[in-house]
Structure formats: structure tokens, C-alpha cells
Amino acid sequence: MLKTLNAVRSGVPFSDVEQASEKLHSDVGLQVEGHGSIQKIRHAARPKPE
């Protein structure tokens, strides 16, 4: 499973990216998470539990 964290207003239609990825790499699941830019920065900057 590959999870993407993208900003909703990034201008890129990630549903198209998801469909293209599934055609090229059917053995890898792609999970698209779209939220606001600030939420994505906070999520990426959050320390991972050990």
C-alpha cells in the first residue's frame, strides 16, 4: 500500500493519478488522502511513534 498526502487545491487531479497508477502497477494499492495544505504539513511534520 502506497499512501499519498496531497493538498486538495494543488491543481492536480489525483483521481487521475490513482487510476493511471493502478493500470501501471496493479500489484500496488494507492491510497489518496486529500486535505488542506496546513493539515498535510502538520501530518508530515508529526513525529512517528517508536
C-alpha positions as protocol buffer text, in pm:
chain_id: "A"
residue {
  index: 1
  type: MET
  ca { x: 0 y: 0 z: 0 }
}
residue {
  index: 2
  type: LEU
  ca { x: 130 y: 341 z: -101 }
}
residue {
  index: 3
  type: LYS
  ca { x: -32 y: 637 z: 72 }
}
residue {
  index: 4
  type: THR
  ca { x: -20 y: 984 z: -84 }
}
residue {
  index: 5
  type: LEU
  ca { x: -75 y: 1301 z: 116 }
}
residue {
  index: 6
  type: ASN
  ca { x: -182 y: 1579 z: -115 }
}
residue {
  index: 7
  type: ALA
  ca { x: -332 y: 1924 z: -78 }
}
residue {
  index: 8
  type: VAL
  ca { x: -681 y: 1937 z: -227 }
}
residue {
  index: 9
  type: ARG
  ca { x: -614 y: 2264 z: -409 }
}
residue {
  index: 10
  type: SER
  ca { x: -284 y: 2152 z: -558 }
}
residue {
  index: 11
  type: GLY
  ca { x: -432 y: 2172 z: -908 }
}
residue {
  index: 12
  type: VAL
  ca { x: -352 y: 1807 z: -983 }
}
residue {
  index: 13
  type: PRO
  ca { x: -649 y: 1570 z: -1022 }
}
residue {
  index: 14
  type: PHE
  ca { x: -519 y: 1289 z: -802 }
}
residue {
  index: 15
  type: SER
  ca { x: -806 y: 1060 z: -901 }
}
residue {
  index: 16
  type: ASP
  ca { x: -647 y: 1055 z: -1249 }
}
residue {
  index: 17
  type: VAL
  ca { x: -307 y: 978 z: -1096 }
}
residue {
  index: 18
  type: GLU
  ca { x: -463 y: 698 z: -891 }
}
residue {
  index: 19
  type: GLN
  ca { x: -626 y: 539 z: -1197 }
}
residue {
  index: 20
  type: ALA
  ca { x: -306 y: 562 z: -1403 }
}
residue {
  index: 21
  type: SER
  ca { x: -104 y: 412 z: -1117 }
}
residue {
  index: 22
  type: GLU
  ca { x: -344 y: 119 z: -1086 }
}
residue {
  index: 23
  type: LYS
  ca { x: -307 y: 47 z: -1459 }
}
residue {
  index: 24
  type: LEU
  ca { x: 74 y: 54 z: -1445 }
}
residue {
  index: 25
  type: HIS
  ca { x: 122 y: -112 z: -1105 }
}
residue {
  index: 26
  type: SER
  ca { x: -182 y: -326 z: -1033 }
}
residue {
  index: 27
  type: ASP
  ca { x: 8 y: -506 z: -755 }
}
residue {
  index: 28
  type: VAL
  ca { x: 50 y: -184 z: -550 }
}
residue {
  index: 29
  type: GLY
  ca { x: -253 y: -26 z: -386 }
}
residue {
  index: 30
  type: LEU
  ca { x: -263 y: 352 z: -388 }
}
residue {
  index: 31
  type: GLN
  ca { x: -445 y: 540 z: -114 }
}
residue {
  index: 32
  type: VAL
  ca { x: -504 y: 909 z: -184 }
}
residue {
  index: 33
  type: GLU
  ca { x: -561 y: 1142 z: 111 }
}
residue {
  index: 34
  type: GLY
  ca { x: -658 y: 1496 z: 20 }
}
residue {
  index: 35
  type: HIS
  ca { x: -682 y: 1769 z: 283 }
}
residue {
  index: 36
  type: GLY
  ca { x: -590 y: 2132 z: 322 }
}
residue {
  index: 37
  type: SER
  ca { x: -225 y: 2233 z: 284 }
}
residue {
  index: 38
  type: ILE
  ca { x: -173 y: 2317 z: 652 }
}
residue {
  index: 39
  type: GLN
  ca { x: -316 y: 1982 z: 760 }
}
residue {
  index: 40
  type: LYS
  ca { x: -77 y: 1799 z: 528 }
}
residue {
  index: 41
  type: ILE
  ca { x: 224 y: 1992 z: 660 }
}
residue {
  index: 42
  type: ARG
  ca { x: 126 y: 1911 z: 1017 }
}
residue {
  index: 43
  type: HIS
  ca { x: 76 y: 1544 z: 929 }
}
residue {
  index: 44
  type: ALA
  ca { x: 414 y: 1518 z: 755 }
}
residue {
  index: 45
  type: ALA
  ca { x: 594 y: 1703 z: 1035 }
}
residue {
  index: 46
  type: ARG
  ca { x: 437 y: 1498 z: 1315 }
}
residue {
  index: 47
  type: PRO
  ca { x: 692 y: 1269 z: 1485 }
}
residue {
  index: 48
  type: LYS
  ca { x: 639 y: 898 z: 1422 }
}
residue {
  index: 49
  type: PRO
  ca { x: 576 y: 676 z: 1726 }
}
residue {
  index: 50
  type: GLU
  ca { x: 863 y: 446 z: 1810 }
}
